Amino acid sequence: MEGAEVPVFGLSPEWLLDEYGEPVADSLVLSHPEQYERLLGICPEAAPTAVLAGDPCWDRMLAARPYRERFRRALGVGRGRRLIVLSSTWNPDSLFGDGGEDLLPSLLPRLTSEFPADEYRLAAVLHPNIWHGHGPGQIRAWLDRARRAGLALIDPLHGWRQALVAADAVIGDHGSVTYYAAALGTPVLLGAAPLAGLAPDAPVHDFVRTAPRLDPALPLRAQVDSLLAAHQPLPEPAEFTSSMPGESAARLRRLFYDALGIPEPEEPARLEPLPLPPYEPPLPTAPLQVLTRLLGSGEIALTRYAGPHQAPYEEGCDVHMAVHEDTRETDQLALADVVFRYADADDPRFGTPSGWTAEILDRHPHCALAAYVTGPTSCLIRTRAGTELRLTAGPDADPAADASAVHAWLAAGKSPHELVELGLIVHTGATAHSVTVTPV
């Protein structure tokens, strides 16, 4: 009915009572007394079923916080790189909704074009109902270009908590994942913030009403950087997420065993720790626009963008294109200055790294340098002049980026022998790393 009040999600009679006005659940688990007080006012018939038992999701995230750096390394977020998590709940007005502006799909090309690939890692946490409603194939198809530009698509059931603990900032909506992020003290920007369906007196309503907003009309990176610089954690989300942090396992087990009418085991109740996700570093296969500037003897500043829009202009920079051999934009291989790939050195499919680099230069006459990345810290490169060099750097660098730095050095008329003698220092954003250059 037009003008009718939208039911409060989860706590209204429409959710809690059957057609006869009886509670549909034997026990309604709440995490905070504030929820019970609202339940009494909205649906008193369900109040006798309420049980205060904390929040196991929250407790598992709190217990996992000491392992934050491991979760970050699993996503390839090393020194000098920030992890930006994009979070969407499942209704039409969410960040990834099918109504309103449908904001997330329109943001993704701008995010991968504005955020340097070596300074930021993007990850998307989509509600399981989005996956169920559209299907995994459709979701991956919609996000294909962003994934090839370095976006991590997080498992909606088993990986979102770890990504949230690892995040430097969250761009989200009115969903619970965004609220959890704020409770963890993580900076949050709301890309979608509908208040309908949220109880006006609920803490999440106040959070959605007052949290910083993302303005799609303005540059995105500047907004995220400003958010990070000015961030002050909000106390309310952590306070109202659970009134009994660390107690949910014991309280929930007691509730379940009482419902079964059997005694509890003697050993303490414990929650399963959050597992360490598999190693998933960004391996971009979309063409990369590489901006470089020579800073001095053996020092190069480098910024890579994964497009599809034109990279931001930086005065005094040279620009070249680096393309993964397996790119879907195969027409760009003929234009690439650097062609690279990631594979084990003994992978029989590519022969040897030396043979692969020679093959690439023979196949692509425009290519000036071929780079075979043999591991997270090393690669072998071959120049158009036939010089073979091995590059070795620390664990927080992408060897493909180091190969682009060598290309910029040589394109400026410098000698590879200078790099062998001096070494190479590559600056990406505010950090720098050393690269050892060895003739093969």
N, C-alpha and C positions, 0 to 999 in steps of 0.2 A: 504494500500500500504506500502510495507516494506521501512522503513526509513522516512516515513511521520511524521511530527511533531504532537504530541499528543495535541488535543484541550485543551485550558485552561478551567477547569471546571467552569461553570456558567457564564463566561464572553465572550466566543467566539461566533462567528456567528452561529455555529452549535447549540448552546443552545438558542440563542436570536432571530433568524430570521426564518421566515417560508420559504417555497419553492419559494416564489416570492421576497424574500429579504426584507420583511416587519417585523417590530417587532411583536413578538407573544404576548407581554404583553402591556397593556395600561400604566402600571406604573411598573418600575423596582426599587425596594426599595434598597437603599445602606445605609451603616452605617458610611461611612467615605469618605471625598473628595478624598482620595488617590485612592479609587475604581473608582470614576468618571473619574479621569485622565487616568487610565488604560483602562476604557471603551472607552474613546475617541480614544485611540490609537489602540485598538483591534477591536472594532465594533462601529464605529461612527454612523451607522444607528440607533442604539438603544439609543444613548445618549439623544435624546429629551424626552425619557420616564423616565429618571432617576430622582429619588426623594431621597434626603437625609432625612432619618427619624429615624436614630439610630437603636438600637437592643433591642427588648423587652426581649429576653432571658438573655442578659447581664444585663439589668436593674433589672430583677427579682432576679438574683443572687446577685447583689450588695445590693439590699434591704434586702435580706435574710441573709447576713453575720452576723448580730448580733445574729442570732439564730443557729449559727454553732454548738454549744455544744448540742443543742437539736437534731439536725440531727445526730450527732455522737452517742448520747445515744440511738436513735431509732435503730441504727445498732449494739448496744451493744459495742460501742467503749468508754470505760471509762478511768479512770486515768491509765497512764502507757501503754496504747495500741495505736498503730498506724494503721491508715486506709490506705491501699494501693488499689487504684482504677486501674483496668485494662480496658483500653478504646480501642475500635476498630471501625473504619469506615467500609465501606461495599465493597470496591473493592478488586480484587484478590490479590493486593500487601499490603493489610492492615494487622494488627496484627492477625486478625482472618480470613484471606483471604483463598480462595481455590486454590491459586496459590503460587508459590515460596516455602517458607519454612513452611507456615502454623504454625506460631510460637506459638501463644497462647495455643493451645491444648498441645503442647509439653512442654510448660513452667509450666502448671498448676500442674502436679505431683511434679515437683521440688519445686514450690512455697509452696505447702502445706507440703512438706517434710523438707524444709529449714527454714521456718518462724515459730517460736513457736506460738502455738495456743492462748496462753494467752497474748502475746505481740503484735501480729499483727492481723488485720482483713482484709481479702481480699474481694473485690467486683468487679464485672464485669459489665461494661456498653457497650452493643453491639448496633450498629446502627439498627434502625427499619428495614432497608432493609435486614439485616442478618436474623432477625426473620421472615420477610415475605418470603424471598427466600428459607429458609430451613424448616420453620415451627417451632412453639414453642416446639412441642414434640421432634423434632430432636435436637434442641438446648439444652433442658434440659437433654436429653439422653447423649449428648456429654459431658456435664459439670456435670454429675451426681456424679462422684467420688469426684470432687472438692467441690461440694455443700455439700456432706455429710461430708467433711472435714472442712466445715465452710465458704465456699465461698458464698457471697450474690450475687444473680443474680438480678440486678436492673431493674425495669420497664423501658423500653426504651423510653416511652413517658412522664411519670409522676414522675419519681424518679431520673433521671440522674443529674439534676441540684443540688438537695439536696446532692447527694453523692459527687459531685464535690466540693461543698462548704465545706463539712465535711472532705475531703481527706487531708492526710498528704503528700502523694506523688502519682503520676500518672505514670503508665507504658502504653504508648500509641503509636500512629502513627501520620500520617499527617492529621488526621481528625480534625474537628472543635472542638470536645470535648477536645482534648489534647491542642489545642490552647487556648480555654477558661481557662483551668487549669493554663497554663502559665500566662495568663492575670490576673488571681486571685492571682498570686504570689506563686503558688504551685510548688514544685520541680517536674520536668518531666524527665523521661527517655524514649527515643524513641526505641521501639523494632523493629519497621518497619519505614523506612524513605524514600520512593520513591519520587523523585522530578518530575517525568513525570506527566504532567497534571497541574502542578503549574506554574504560570507565573513567569519567572526569576526575574522580578522586584517587585513581590508581597512580603509583609512582611512575609506571612506564608512560602514562599520559603526560605527566609533568616533564619527563625526560624528552619525549618526542617533541613536545611543545617548545622546549628551551634549548635543545642541543644545536650545535652549529650546523648550518645548511650548506650543501654543495650547490653552487650556482653554475648550471651547465653553460651559461652564456659567457663565462669568464675562463681564462686559462686554468687548466686543472692542476698542473704541477704547482703553480704558485699558491693555490688554495691549500693543497696538502702540506707544502713546506711551511706556510704560515700557521696552519693548525698545529704542526709538530713543534714549532718554535714557541708558540704561546700556550701550549697545553697545560692545564691544571686538572688533575684527576677529580672527578665528581664523587663525593662520599655516598650519595643516596643510592646509586645502583648497587654498590657492594653491600650496603646496609640492608636493602630490601630483597636482595636475591635469596638470602637464607638467613634466618635468625639463629640457626644452629649449625654453622659450618663444621664439617668433619664428623657429624653425628648421623648422617643419613643411613649409612650401612646398618648400624645397630638398630635404629628406629624402624627402618623398613623391614628388616628381618623379623623383628619382634611382631610387627603387624602381620606379616605373612604367616608366621607359625601360629599366632593366635587365631587367625582365620581358619587354619587347618585343624586347630584343636590338638596340636602336639607340642611337646616341649622343644625349646631351642637347643642347638648344640652348645657344648660348653666353651668351645674355642671362640675368640672374638670374631665378630662380623667384619669383613674387609671388602673393599671395592677393588676390582681389577685395575691395576695402573694403566694409564694411557700407553699403548704400545708405540715404539719408535717407528714412524712411517718409513717406507722404502726410500732409498736415495733417488731423488728426482730433480736434478739440477736443470736450469733452463738450457735447452738445446735448440736455439732458434733456427728454423728452416725458411722463414720468410726473409726476403732480401733485406740487407742491413745497409743503411746510409751511415757512413763513417766520417765523422768530422775530426780532423787532426791538426795539431799545431806544434811545430818544433820549438822547444823551450830552451834548448842549449845542447851541450855536447852529450849525445846519447839519451836525451830526455824528450819525451813526446807526450802531449796531452791528447787524449782520445775520448770521443763520445760516440756511441752507436745508438741508432734509432731503428726500430723495426717497422716503422710505417703503419698504415699505408700512405699517410699524408706526408707532405714534404717536411724534412727535419727543420727545426728552428734555426734561423740564420745566426751564425756566430762570426763576427768580423775577424778577419785574419786567418780563417781556417781554410784548409784544403779539404775537399770532399772526394771520397771514392766509394765504390759499392763492393760489399763482400757478400757472397751468396753461398749457401750450403749446396752441395752437389745434389741433394735430394729435394730441393725446393719444388713446390708445386708450380711456381712461376718460372717454368723452364726457359721461357724466352729471355729472362733476365741473365741467364748464364752466359749468353753471348756478349753481354754488356759488362760483366763482372770484372773488376780489377783484381779481386782476390776470390778464389774458389776454395772452400774448405770442407772437411767432413770430420766426424768423430768415429773412431773405430779402434779396436785393439791392433797393436802393431803386427801381431801374427794372424790376423783375420785372413783366411785363405781366399775369401771372396775378392779381395782387393790386391792380391799379390803381396808386394811389399810396400811400405810407405814411400820409398824412393821410386818404385815403379808406378805407383798411383799418381804421384805428383808429376812425373814425366808424361803420363798419359793425359792428365788434365790439361797441361800446357799445350800438348799436341792437338787436343780436341778443340780447345777454345783459344784461338789466336789472339783475342783481345786481352786475355788474362795475363797479368804481369807476375802473379805469385800464386802458388798452390800450397795449401797447408793441410797436412794430415795430422789431426789431433789424436795422439796415442794414449792420452790419459788426462786426468784433471790438472796435471801440472806441466805437461810437455807436449810438444808437437815437432814435426819435421816439415821444413818448408823448402821449396825449390823456386828460384827466381827465373825469369825469362832468359837471363844470361847463363843459366845452368848451375848456378851456385846452390849448394845444399847446406842448410844450417839446421841445427837442433836448438830449440828454445826450451828453457826450463825455468819455471817461476814457482811462486808459492801457491798454497792451496786456495787462496781467495781470488785467483785470477782465471779468466777464460783464455786458454792458449790461442784460440782463434782471434781474440782481440789483440794479443801480442803479435800475431802474424800481420794484422792490419797495421800495427805500429811500425813493424819492419818495412812494410810496403811504403808507408809514408816517408820513412827515412830514406829509402832508396829513390823514391820518386822526387825527392828534393835534391837529387844529385850526390848524395852521400855514399860512402863506400861501405860494403858489408864488413870489411876488415876492421873498420873503426869500432863497430859493435862488438866484434870478437874481442878486441883489446879493452874497450871501455865498459862493455855490458850495456844494457838498455834499462831505462827507468820509464815506466808507463804510468801516466797520471790519468785516473778516471774519477771525475768529481773531486771530492776533497781528499782522496787517498791516492797513494802511489805504491807501486811494487817494482822490485828489481827482477830483471830477466837475464839469465845467463845465456849467451849466444856462443854456440860451439860449432866449428866446421865439421861436416861429416866426411 
